[in-house]
């Protein structure tokens, strides 16, 4: 198939149209009364069911959206995604920036009325550092003293540098200065944790509490009257809809059943720009879409094969014909909008397609694949319009450029997550990563050899050494140099194949206020209000 053949596939794609349950009662002291007889309910599209309501294990964006409403850490994020005081009303750092002391707000309460205390955060970080609990978020906090040793089994979780100074004071000690620690502590995994109740969302520390969960349908949250700042929360209920079908989500939005969508079908972007321009929002996003390679299984254990597959992709064509909402082609893992980070260039990825294909064919020949022995691969992805279209396009590009035969396997999102984690059946899989905080480490850490979210199975000692060097660097220049060297090493080994950098794209009803576009695409429901009656729109 010539380039025209791939373009034909893409143009055809562009024409495509786009269980068990339980209910919970509010906590006895929860006051759900509103100024009218009808509670104010904010209905949000949320793509998929949360894989967990325990902050220790919730890792997908749909799950983390809910976590930010249910729980509040020492630090929170405001409507613009900026770190602000949360359960800690103030904090100070030592002269050497290695010891941070947090003062817990005396008004901070769990939804059952119990005070949030410093010991609840000690429980959190000891759980994050416990290798037997295997939280995917432990690696986020490697800069905390003792965390790396605890995760490696060289020290007990109790030795992690987080301690109670007083019931309302917590100290966090760092192995190296970490200027963005407050932003990191806003991650839901760093929210307080108790050992006397299940960590399943039934008892929460944030502005909302769990009201109902219907798998495959929705999660309903109720305003938490015990929350420290409950008087400023304007919404009585938040309903998260598990809608993987973007066309269905759009239909329900247009019917007035949804106040804000999770995303929009890519095929409807031109129509939305013309007909719903005032409600359609597109903004930069610290997020990357990629295909991961399971390096634990042949033939993808061979870096020549992985590199060849990456070189054969026409990213410009994907961004212009498949996504089409302003996404940028990605030759690197870290988005170019990352503040202060000099992304390492990848001249081979950025070369002309003809030259890339020539290099890719040579690599495949070295690896023993060619016309007489074509490579056969399976691509797994969670079903959805964008993912379906991309899988077809990538398969067509590999077939045209390298003669690779692909089999496409679409599966439910949670099934895909489990398969990637186990690494037993996956070869090539659809993945994405959204920044937990605005620093390159948020992206580069996912390829650390001991990181549970590293579904590629790739482990490189030098890469891990460079990440460690960045954590202990004496100055910002040395830190960025180490990080760029680590990323360059990963790009050459190609354990994953970046395709494009996201933009966030969603629809927001005119009556909804408090949704502020930001690079983290974080929209806490506590800041949402209905600035005029929904019925008037």
Helices and strands as residue ranges (DSSP letters): H 3-14, E 21-23, E 41-45, H 61-70, E 75-77, E 83-85, E 88-93, E 99-104, H 118-128, G 138-141, H 147-151, G 157-159, E 162-166, E 169-173, H 181-185, G 188-190, E 208-214, E 218-223, G 230-232, E 237-241, H 246-254, G 266-268, H 269-275, E 280-293, H 303-311, H 315-317, I 318-323, E 328-329, H 347-350, H 353-366, E 376-382, H 385-402, E 405-411, H 413-422, E 428-434, H 441-444, G 445-447, H 461-471, H 476-493, E 496-507, E 512-513, G 525-527, E 529-530, G 534-536
